[in-house]
Amino acid sequence: MFEFRLPKNLRRRKIKSNSREDIEPQEVFLDNLAQKKERELGISEKKFEVPLPQKILRYSYFAFLVIILIFFIKTFEIQVLKCDYFSSLAKENKARIELTRAERGVIYDRSGKQLVRNQPSFDLVLDKRDLPWDNKDRERILKEISKIADKDFEKLRKEVEESENPQILLLENIPQEKLILLETNPLVSEEKSLGLKIEKNTVRDYLSGPIFSQLVGYTGKIDQNELKKFQDHSVTDYIGKTGLERSYEEILRGNPGKIQIENDVFGNFKSKEKVSDPEPGKSLALWLDSDLQSKAGEELEKSLQKTGAKRGAVIAMDPKTGGILSLVSLPNYDNNLFSKGVDIGGIKKILDDPLQPLFNLVISGEYPTGSTIKPLMASAALQEKIISPEKQIFDTGKIEVPNEYNPEIIYTFLDWKPHGWVDLRKAIAVSCNVYFYTVGGGYKDQKGLGAERIKKYLQFFGWGTKTGIDLPGEKEGLIPDSDWKIKNIGEDWYTGDTYNLSIGQGYLGVTPLQVVTAFSAIANGGKLLQPQVVQKIIDNQKGTSEEIKPKIIRENFIDPENLRIVREGMRDAVTYGSSVILNDLSVRAAAKTGTAETGKERVYHNWVTVFAPYDDPQIVLTVVIEKVPEAQVAALPVAKGILEWYFSR
C-alpha cells in the first residue's frame, strides 16, 4: 500500500471544520493539477468543499416530506374524492348532452278562444367549455365575441370566469336582420363554434295582452336561482314569472328532448345522436269568459275616469263550481313587454309606476270592507241565535256608550242616517250601522256576538286566510283581535273596536277574492268553494283532457234557513235599499254595497257584491274601487253595466 505523507511545513497545521465528523476525502486541498489550471485561468482563490450544515439538511428533509404529502393528498382528492366530478368533466369534453326545447302549452278561455300563442325566437349563446384552453387564444376569441354581441370585453370575460353555468346568454330574441349577419359569421358554426352558437327558442305572444295580464301573467328568461330550482332547464329557457304561467310552469313547459354531441380531443365536432324526443307541454282551458273579461275592464275603466279614482278591481265567480269567470285589476300592463324583453324603456316605465300595475288587487289588495261585511254578520247572529230575524231595533242615527270607568265620558258611534225601526232583513237592505253595532258588540239589553265569535265566523267564510286559488301572490288578509292589537298597536282591545269590526271598519283587511268567495257561499246555500281559474288540463298530443273538479273548503257552517233570510235581505237591498239601481236588470239580483274609510277625509273605498239570478245564481260579482273622492257611487254602476251586458248578450 502507498502512504500519502504531508509536507513538513503542513504537518503542524490543523484544518478547521464546522462539521463534527472526520475530514472527508473531498475536503483536501486542490491538487497540483487543479492549482496549475487555476493559475492558467487567473484564479487565485483557494477554497475548501465543506458539507452542508445539519440544520439545513433537516429542513430540506422535512420540506421534501411536506411536498410529497401535499402531492399525495391532491392525488387522493382527484382520484378518489372527486373522481365522479372529473370523470364527468372528461366525458363532457368528449360527449355532451344538450336539451331540445319542447313546445310550450297554450291557454284557452272557456269557449276555446286562444289567449296565448308561441312565436319563434333566436338567442346567441356562449358555451365556455368550447373556448380554447390557451389564454392568448381564449382572450382573442372573447374579444371577437364581445364585438359580435356588442358587449364590453372586460365585463364579458368576468361573466365567463364567474358563471357557474357553462352556458352564457349573450343575445336574446335577435331581430331578423341581425340574425342573418350572425349566421354568416365564421365564429358561429354548428360543428366548430368555439363556444358560440345560435339557439332556436320561442317567446309568448299574448293576444290582447293587457286585458288578461293579471290573470295569465308572463314568461321571462330564467335566472340563476330558478336554474337551481327547476330540473332540465337551460340558460336560454323562458319560465313563467307571474300568473298562470308561473302556477302551471311544469305543466305548460313539458319535457325537453336530449341530444348527445360528441367531440374529439381537440373539441372538433364528430357526431350528433338523438337520445329522446321532446314532449310538448299541456295546454290550459280556463273558466274565464274572455268577453266578460273585456266588458268588466271597460266598465271599470269608465268608472275610474268618471270618479277620478286610480285603481280598482272586478272579480266574477261561478257559485256552483268556484270557477273564476273574470278577474280584472286596473291599472294593468302589457305582458308582451316582459315576454319579449325588447322594449326596456317600456318595462322600466311599468316598474317605476307608483300605481303598481304589476300588483294584482284582486288577490293581493287588502281593504276594510265597510258594510259589505253585514250579510256575514247577520249569518253569524242568526246561527248563534242571539237575535230573531223579526226583532226590531230602533235606529236614531247613533248609539252612545259611556266609558266604563268614567260615565261622564260618552263615546258616540254614528250611522250614516237615522233609519227608525229595522229588523235583520231591512238592516241589510238599508245598510243600518246601529243594528250591526248592536248585534256585533251588544247594546243596552241586546247581547252581541263579541270580537271572538265575529272572528270565528269571518274565518268560516274564508276571511283571514288564503283561499287556495291557483294563482301566485295571494294574501291572507287580516281579522284583528285583542292579541293582534296589543302586539302591533300596543293597546288593549275596546268595545269600540268590536263596533268598528261589526261594520267592516278599523284594522280589518280583506281581499276582493275573499269577498266574492264568501258571498258565493251565501248564494249557493252554504258551500265555501275554492276559487279555481283552470277548468281543464289538455294533452294535445294524446287528445285527452283532465277536468279539475270543484273543491269544497267548508260547508254546513251556517244553516240553509239562516242563509235564506240573509239572501232575502240582500234582495231587499235591490228592490228598495242601497242597491236599488240594479232593480231594472233583466234578471232578479241580490246585492250588498260597502263604503270603507281610508284614513283620509272624504275619501273612501267603494264596494258592491251582487249575485244573479236571485233564484238560481250563476254569477257572483264583486267590484271594489280604491280611494274614491267625495263618497261618490263608483262600484254600483260598474256592476250594473257588466250584468246588463252579461244577461242580455
C-alpha positions in Angstrom: 0.0 0.0 0.0 1.2 3.5 -0.7 1.1 6.0 2.0 0.4 9.7 1.5 2.7 11.9 3.5 2.1 15.6 4.0 5.0 18.0 3.6 6.8 19.0 6.7 5.5 22.6 6.6 1.9 21.4 6.7 2.1 18.7 9.4 1.6 21.2 12.2 -1.3 22.9 10.6 -4.9 21.9 11.5 -8.0 22.1 9.4 -10.9 23.8 11.0 -14.3 22.5 10.0 -17.9 23.2 11.2 -18.6 19.5 10.9 -18.1 17.2 13.9 -17.4 14.3 11.5 -14.0 13.3 10.2 -12.5 15.0 7.2 -13.8 13.5 4.0 -11.6 13.0 1.0 -13.3 15.8 -0.9 -12.2 18.2 1.8 -8.5 18.2 0.8 -6.5 20.9 -0.9 -6.8 21.2 -4.6 -4.1 19.1 -6.2 -1.2 20.4 -8.2 -3.1 19.9 -11.5 -6.0 22.0 -10.2 -3.7 24.7 -8.9 -1.9 24.8 -12.3 -5.3 25.1 -14.0 -6.3 28.0 -11.7 -3.1 29.8 -12.5 -3.7 29.5 -16.2 -7.2 30.9 -15.8 -6.1 33.7 -13.5 -8.0 32.3 -10.5 -6.1 32.8 -7.2 -8.8 32.0 -4.7 -8.4 28.7 -2.8 -11.5 27.0 -1.4 -12.5 24.1 0.7 -15.5 22.0 -0.1 -17.4 21.7 3.1 -20.6 19.7 4.0 -24.0 21.4 4.4 -24.9 22.2 8.0 -27.1 19.6 9.7 -29.9 22.2 10.3 -30.3 22.8 6.5 -30.3 19.1 5.8 -33.1 18.6 8.4 -35.2 21.5 6.9 -34.7 20.2 3.4 -35.8 16.7 4.5 -39.0 18.0 6.2 -39.7 20.2 3.2 -39.4 17.2 0.9 -41.8 15.2 3.1 -44.3 18.0 3.1 -44.2 18.3 -0.7 -44.7 14.6 -1.0 -47.6 14.7 1.4 -49.3 17.5 -0.5 -48.9 15.7 -3.8 -50.4 12.6 -2.1 -53.4 14.5 -0.7 -54.1 16.2 -4.0 -53.8 12.9 -5.9 -56.2 11.3 -3.4 -58.7 14.2 -3.8 -58.6 14.0 -7.6 -58.5 10.2 -7.9 -60.9 9.3 -5.1 -62.9 12.2 -3.6 -63.6 14.0 -6.9 -63.4 11.0 -9.1 -67.0 11.3 -10.4 -66.7 15.0 -10.9 -63.6 14.9 -13.0 -64.8 11.8 -14.8 -68.0 13.7 -15.8 -65.9 16.6 -17.0 -63.8 14.3 -19.1 -66.9 12.7 -20.6 -68.4 16.2 -21.3 -65.3 17.1 -23.2 -65.9 14.1 -25.4 -69.7 13.6 -25.2 -72.2 16.2 -24.0 -76.0 16.1 -23.6 -77.9 19.1 -24.9 -81.6 19.8 -24.4 -84.0 20.4 -27.2 -86.8 22.7 -26.1 -90.4 21.3 -26.0 -93.3 23.4 -27.4 -94.9 25.2 -24.5 -98.6 24.6 -24.0 -101.1 27.4 -24.7 -104.0 28.8 -22.8 -107.7 29.0 -23.9 -110.8 30.6 -22.3 -113.9 28.6 -21.6 -115.2 28.7 -25.2 -111.9 27.7 -26.7 -110.7 31.1 -27.7 -106.9 31.1 -27.7 -105.3 33.7 -25.3 -101.6 32.9 -25.8 -99.6 31.6 -28.7 -95.9 30.8 -29.3 -93.6 32.7 -31.7 -90.2 31.6 -33.0 -87.2 33.3 -31.5 -83.4 33.0 -31.6 -80.7 33.5 -29.0 -76.9 33.8 -29.2 -75.3 31.6 -26.6 -71.7 31.1 -25.5 -70.6 27.7 -24.1 -67.4 28.3 -22.3 -66.5 24.6 -22.3 -65.7 25.0 -26.0 -63.4 28.0 -25.6 -59.7 27.4 -26.2 -57.6 26.5 -23.2 -54.7 28.6 -24.2 -55.1 32.1 -22.5 -54.0 34.0 -25.5 -56.3 32.2 -27.9 -59.1 32.4 -25.4 -58.7 36.1 -24.9 -58.6 36.7 -28.7 -61.8 34.7 -29.2 -63.6 36.5 -26.4 -62.6 39.9 -27.9 -64.2 38.8 -31.2 -67.3 37.6 -29.4 -67.6 40.8 -27.4 -67.8 42.7 -30.7 -70.4 40.4 -32.2 -72.6 40.6 -29.1 -72.0 44.4 -28.5 -70.7 43.6 -25.0 -67.8 45.2 -23.1 -64.9 42.8 -23.3 -63.9 43.0 -19.6 -67.5 42.5 -18.5 -67.8 39.5 -20.8 -64.6 38.0 -19.6 -65.6 38.4 -15.9 -69.0 36.9 -16.7 -67.4 33.9 -18.3 -65.0 33.4 -15.4 -67.6 33.8 -12.7 -70.5 31.9 -14.3 -71.4 28.7 -12.5 -73.3 27.6 -15.6 -71.2 26.7 -18.6 -73.6 28.5 -20.9 -73.9 32.3 -21.0 -76.7 34.0 -22.8 -75.3 36.9 -24.9 -78.3 38.0 -27.0 -82.0 37.1 -26.8 -84.8 37.4 -29.2 -82.5 38.5 -32.0 -84.0 40.7 -34.7 -84.2 39.1 -38.2 -81.7 41.5 -39.8 -79.0 40.8 -37.1 -79.8 37.1 -37.2 -78.8 36.9 -40.9 -75.5 38.6 -40.2 -74.7 36.3 -37.3 -75.4 33.2 -39.3 -72.8 34.2 -41.8 -70.1 34.9 -39.2 -67.3 32.2 -39.2 -67.3 32.1 -35.4 -70.9 30.9 -35.4 -70.9 27.3 -36.6 -72.6 24.1 -35.7 -69.5 22.0 -36.0 -66.7 24.3 -34.8 -68.3 27.1 -32.9 -65.5 27.9 -30.4 -68.3 28.2 -27.9 -70.6 30.4 -29.9 -73.9 29.2 -31.4 -77.4 30.4 -32.2 -80.3 28.5 -30.4 -83.8 28.4 -31.7 -86.3 29.4 -29.0 -89.9 30.5 -28.6 -91.4 33.6 -26.9 -95.0 34.1 -25.8 -97.4 36.3 -27.8 -100.2 37.4 -25.5 -103.3 38.2 -27.6 -104.9 41.4 -26.2 -102.2 41.3 -23.5 -103.2 44.0 -21.0 -106.8 42.7 -20.6 -105.6 39.3 -19.4 -102.2 40.2 -18.0 -103.0 40.0 -14.3 -104.6 36.5 -14.8 -102.3 34.9 -17.4 -99.1 36.6 -16.2 -95.9 36.4 -18.4 -92.8 34.4 -19.1 -89.2 35.7 -18.9 -85.7 34.4 -19.2 -84.8 32.0 -16.4 -82.4 33.4 -13.7 -79.6 31.6 -11.8 -81.8 30.9 -8.7 -84.5 29.3 -10.9 -82.0 27.2 -12.7 -81.0 25.6 -9.4 -84.7 25.0 -8.5 -86.1 23.7 -11.8 -84.7 20.5 -13.3 -83.9 20.1 -17.0 -83.9 23.9 -17.7 -81.2 25.6 -19.7 -79.9 29.2 -19.5 -81.9 30.2 -22.6 -85.2 28.9 -21.3 -88.2 31.1 -20.7 -90.0 30.4 -17.5 -93.3 31.5 -16.0 -92.8 34.5 -13.8 -96.3 35.5 -12.7 -100.0 34.4 -13.1 -101.0 31.1 -14.6 -97.6 31.0 -16.5 -96.0 30.6 -13.1 -98.6 28.4 -11.3 -98.6 25.9 -14.1 -95.0 26.1 -15.2 -94.3 22.4 -15.1 -97.5 21.5 -16.9 -97.2 24.2 -19.7 -93.4 23.6 -20.3 -93.5 19.9 -21.0 -90.3 17.8 -21.1 -87.2 18.7 -23.2 -85.7 16.2 -25.6 -82.0 15.2 -25.3 -79.3 15.1 -28.0 -75.8 13.7 -27.4 -73.0 15.8 -29.0 -69.6 14.0 -29.4 -66.3 15.9 -30.0 -62.7 14.7 -30.4 -59.9 15.6 -28.0 -59.4 18.9 -29.8 -63.0 19.9 -29.3 -63.9 19.3 -33.0 -67.4 18.1 -33.7 -67.6 14.4 -34.5 -71.3 13.3 -34.3 -74.8 14.1 -33.0 -77.2 11.5 -31.8 -80.8 11.9 -30.6 -81.3 10.4 -27.2 -85.0 11.3 -26.7 -87.7 13.4 -28.3 -89.2 16.4 -26.6 -92.7 16.1 -25.1 -94.9 19.2 -25.7 -96.4 20.9 -22.8 -100.0 20.5 -21.9 -102.5 23.4 -22.5 -104.9 25.0 -20.1 -108.7 25.6 -20.6 -109.9 28.2 -18.2 -113.3 29.0 -16.6 -112.7 32.6 -17.9 -115.2 34.2 -20.1 -112.9 36.4 -22.3 -115.8 38.6 -23.5 -116.9 39.2 -19.9 -113.3 40.0 -19.0 -113.2 42.7 -21.7 -116.6 44.1 -20.6 -115.6 44.2 -17.0 -112.3 46.0 -17.8 -114.2 48.5 -20.0 -116.8 49.3 -17.3 -114.2 49.6 -14.6 -112.1 52.0 -16.7 -115.1 54.1 -17.3 -115.8 54.5 -13.6 -112.2 55.3 -12.8 -112.2 58.1 -15.3 -115.6 59.4 -14.1 -114.7 59.5 -10.4 -111.1 60.4 -10.6 -110.1 57.2 -8.7 -106.9 55.5 -9.9 -107.2 51.8 -9.0 -109.9 49.2 -8.9 -110.7 45.5 -9.3 -113.5 43.2 -10.6 -113.8 39.5 -9.8 -116.6 37.3 -11.1 -117.2 33.7 -9.8 -119.5 30.8 -10.6 -121.1 30.0 -7.2 -121.7 26.4 -8.3 -118.1 25.5 -9.2 -115.8 28.1 -7.8 -114.7 28.9 -11.4 -113.3 32.4 -12.0 -115.3 33.9 -14.8 -113.4 37.2 -14.8 -110.5 38.8 -13.0 -109.7 42.5 -13.7 -107.2 44.7 -11.8 -106.6 48.2 -13.0 -104.2 49.6 -13.9 -102.9 46.7 -15.8 -99.8 46.3 -18.1 -98.8 44.7 -21.4 -97.3 41.3 -20.6 -95.8 41.2 -24.1 -93.2 43.7 -23.0 -91.8 41.3 -20.4 -92.1 38.2 -22.5 -90.2 39.5 -25.5 -87.8 41.7 -23.4 -87.3 44.2 -26.3 -88.7 47.5 -25.0 -86.5 48.1 -21.9 -87.9 51.6 -21.6 -91.5 50.3 -21.5 -90.6 47.8 -18.8 -88.9 50.5 -16.7 -92.0 52.7 -17.0 -94.2 49.9 -15.6 -91.7 49.1 -12.8 -91.5 52.8 -11.8 -95.2 53.5 -12.0 -96.4 54.5 -8.4 -99.8 52.9 -9.1 -98.0 49.5 -9.3 -99.7 48.0 -12.4 -98.0 44.6 -11.7 -99.8 44.4 -8.4 -102.9 42.2 -8.6 -105.5 43.9 -6.5 -108.0 41.0 -6.7 -105.8 38.5 -4.9 -103.3 40.8 -3.1 -105.1 44.0 -2.3 -106.2 44.1 1.4 -109.0 46.6 2.4 -111.6 47.2 5.1 -114.9 46.1 3.6 -117.3 48.6 5.1 -120.9 47.5 5.1 -120.1 44.6 2.8 -119.4 42.6 6.0 -123.1 42.9 7.2 -124.6 39.8 5.5 -121.8 37.8 7.1 -122.5 39.4 10.5 -126.2 38.6 10.0 -125.4 35.0 9.3 -123.3 34.7 12.4 -126.0 36.4 14.6 -128.7 34.0 13.3 -126.5 31.0 13.7 -125.7 31.9 17.3 -129.3 32.7 18.0 -128.5 36.0 19.6 -131.4 37.7 17.8 -134.6 36.8 15.9 -134.7 38.0 12.3 -138.0 39.7 13.1 -136.8 41.5 16.2 -136.7 45.3 15.5 -134.1 47.7 16.8 -134.7 51.5 16.8 -132.1 53.5 14.9 -131.8 57.1 15.9 -128.7 57.6 13.8 -126.2 56.8 16.5 -125.5 54.8 19.7 -123.9 56.4 22.7 -121.7 54.3 25.0 -120.4 55.7 28.4 -116.9 54.9 29.5 -117.0 52.1 32.0 -114.5 53.8 34.3 -115.8 57.4 33.9 -119.5 57.6 32.9 -119.2 61.3 32.1 -117.2 60.3 29.0 -119.5 59.3 26.2 -118.4 57.5 23.1 -120.7 58.1 20.0 -120.9 55.7 17.1 -122.7 57.1 14.1 -124.9 55.7 11.5 -124.9 57.3 8.0 -128.5 58.4 8.7 -131.4 57.5 11.1 -133.4 54.5 9.9 -136.1 54.2 12.6 -137.3 50.6 13.4 -135.3 47.9 11.5 -135.3 44.2 11.6 -132.5 42.0 10.2 -133.7 41.9 6.6 -134.2 45.7 6.5 -130.9 46.3 8.3 -129.1 44.5 5.4 -131.2 46.3 2.8 -130.7 49.8 4.0 -127.2 49.1 5.5 -128.1 50.1 9.0 -124.9 50.6 11.2 -126.8 50.8 14.5 -128.4 47.4 14.0 -125.0 45.8 13.4 -123.2 47.7 16.2 -125.9 46.2 18.4 -125.7 42.5 17.2 -121.9 42.8 17.0 -120.8 44.4 20.2 -124.0 44.4 22.2 -126.0 47.5 23.3 -128.3 48.0 26.3 -130.4 44.8 26.7 -129.3 43.2 23.4 -126.3 40.9 23.6 -123.8 40.9 20.9 -121.5 38.4 19.2 -118.3 39.8 20.6 -115.0 40.0 18.9 -114.0 36.3 19.3 -117.2 35.0 17.7 -117.1 37.6 14.9 -113.6 36.5 14.0 -114.7 32.8 14.2 -117.5 33.3 11.7 -115.5 35.5 9.4 -112.9 32.7 9.2 -115.7 30.3 8.5 -116.4 32.4 5.4 -112.8 32.3 4.4 -111.6 35.7 5.6 -108.2 36.0 7.2 -106.7 33.0 5.3 -105.7 32.2 1.7 -108.5 30.8 -0.5 -106.1 28.5 -2.3 -106.7 30.0 -5.8 -104.4 28.6 -8.5 -102.5 31.9 -8.9 -99.3 33.0 -7.1 -99.1 36.0 -4.8 -102.4 35.6 -2.8 -102.5 37.5 0.5 -104.2 36.2 3.7 -105.8 39.4 4.8 -106.3 40.3 8.4 -109.0 39.9 11.0 -107.8 41.8 14.1 -108.3 40.7 17.7 -107.0 41.7 21.1 -103.7 39.8 20.8 -103.0 41.3 17.4 -103.8 44.8 18.7 -101.5 44.5 21.7 -98.7 43.2 19.6 -99.0 45.6 16.7 -100.6 48.7 18.2 -99.6 48.4 21.8 -103.1 48.9 23.1 -105.9 46.8 24.6 -109.0 45.8 22.7 -112.0 48.0 23.4 -115.7 47.6 22.8 -115.3 50.4 20.2 -113.0 48.1 18.3 -115.8 45.5 18.2 -118.3 48.0 17.0 -115.9 49.1 14.2 -115.3 45.5 13.2 -119.0 44.8 13.1 -119.5 47.3 10.2 -116.2 46.4 8.4 -114.1 49.3 9.6 -110.9 49.6 11.7 -108.0 47.3 11.2 -109.8 44.7 9.0 -108.1 43.8 5.8 -109.8 41.5 3.2 -109.1 40.8 -0.5 -111.7 41.1 -3.2 -111.2 37.4 -3.9 -112.1 36.6 -0.3 -115.3 38.7 -0.5 -116.5 37.0 -3.7 -115.7 33.6 -2.3 -117.7 34.3 0.9 -120.7 35.6 -1.0 -120.7 32.6 -3.3 -121.3 30.5 -0.1 -124.3 32.7 0.7 -125.6 32.4 -2.9 -125.2 28.6 -3.2 -126.7 27.8 0.2 -123.6 27.2 2.3 -120.7 25.7 0.4 -117.5 27.6 0.6 -115.7 26.7 -2.7 -112.1 27.1 -3.5 -111.7 29.6 -6.4 -110.3 28.0 -9.5 -109.0 29.6 -12.7 -108.2 26.5 -14.7 -111.1 24.2 -15.7 -109.2 21.6 -17.7 -105.6 20.5 -18.5 -105.5 19.4 -22.1 -102.9 16.9 -23.6 -103.0 17.8 -27.3 -100.5 15.0 -28.1 -102.7 12.3 -26.7 -106.0 14.1 -27.4 -107.2 13.8 -23.8 -108.1 16.3 -21.0 -108.2 16.2 -17.3 -111.0 18.2 -15.7 -110.3 19.9 -12.4 -113.3 19.2 -10.1 -114.7 21.8 -7.7 -113.2 21.8 -4.3 -115.3 22.5 -1.2 -113.3 24.2 1.5 -116.1 24.2 4.1 -119.8 23.6 4.3 -122.7 23.4 6.7 -121.3 26.1 9.0 -124.4 28.2 8.5 -127.9 26.6 8.4 -129.5 26.9 5.0 -132.6 28.6 6.5 -130.4 31.3 8.0 -128.7 31.9 4.7 -132.1 32.2 3.0 -133.0 35.0 5.4 -129.7 36.8 4.6 -130.3 36.4 0.9 -133.8 37.9 1.3 -132.2 41.0 3.0 -129.8 41.3 0.0 -132.7 41.0 -2.4 -134.5 43.8 -0.5 -131.3 45.9 -1.0 -132.1 45.8 -4.7 -135.8 46.3 -4.6 -135.8 49.3 -2.2 -132.5 49.6 -0.4 -128.9 50.7 -1.1 -128.6 48.8 -4.4 -131.9 49.9 -6.0 -130.3 50.9 -9.3 -129.9 47.2 -10.0 -133.7 46.6 -9.8 -134.2 47.2 -13.6 -131.8 44.4 -14.7 -133.4 41.8 -16.9 -132.9 39.2 -14.1 -133.6 39.4 -10.4 -130.5 40.2 -8.4 -129.4 40.4 -4.8 -126.6 42.8 -3.6 -124.7 44.4 -0.8 -122.8 47.7 -1.0 -120.0 48.9 1.2 -118.2 52.2 1.8 -115.0 51.9 3.9 -113.0 54.7 5.4 -109.4 55.1 4.2 -107.9 57.4 6.9 -108.2 60.4 4.5 -111.2 62.7 5.0 -113.9 62.3 2.4 -112.0 59.6 0.5 -113.4 56.0 0.6 -113.1 52.5 -0.8 -116.3 51.7 -2.6 -117.6 48.1 -2.7 -120.5 46.2 -4.2 -121.2 42.4 -4.4 -124.0 41.1 -6.5 -125.3 37.6 -7.3 -127.8 36.8 -10.0 -130.3 35.4 -11.0 -131.6 35.5 -7.5 -133.4 32.2 -7.6 -130.6 30.2 -9.3 -127.4 32.2 -9.1 -125.0 31.8 -12.0 -122.6 34.6 -11.2 -121.3 36.4 -8.1 -119.7 39.7 -8.9 -117.5 41.8 -6.6 -116.3 45.3 -7.5 -114.0 47.5 -5.4 -112.7 50.9 -6.3 -109.9 52.4 -4.2 -109.9 55.9 -2.7 -113.0 57.3 -4.3 -113.2 61.1 -3.5 -116.3 62.7 -2.0 -118.1 59.4 -1.4 -119.3 59.0 -5.0 -121.2 55.9 -6.1 -118.5 54.2 -8.1 -118.8 50.4 -7.8 -122.6 50.0 -8.4 -122.6 51.5 -11.9 -119.8 49.1 -12.9 -121.7 46.1 -11.6 -124.9 47.2 -13.4 -123.1 47.8 -16.7 -121.5 44.3 -16.5 -124.6 42.5 -15.6 -126.8 44.2 -18.1 -124.5 43.1 -20.8 -124.0 39.6 -19.3 -127.7 38.7 -19.2 -128.7 40.3 -22.5 -126.0 39.1 -24.9 
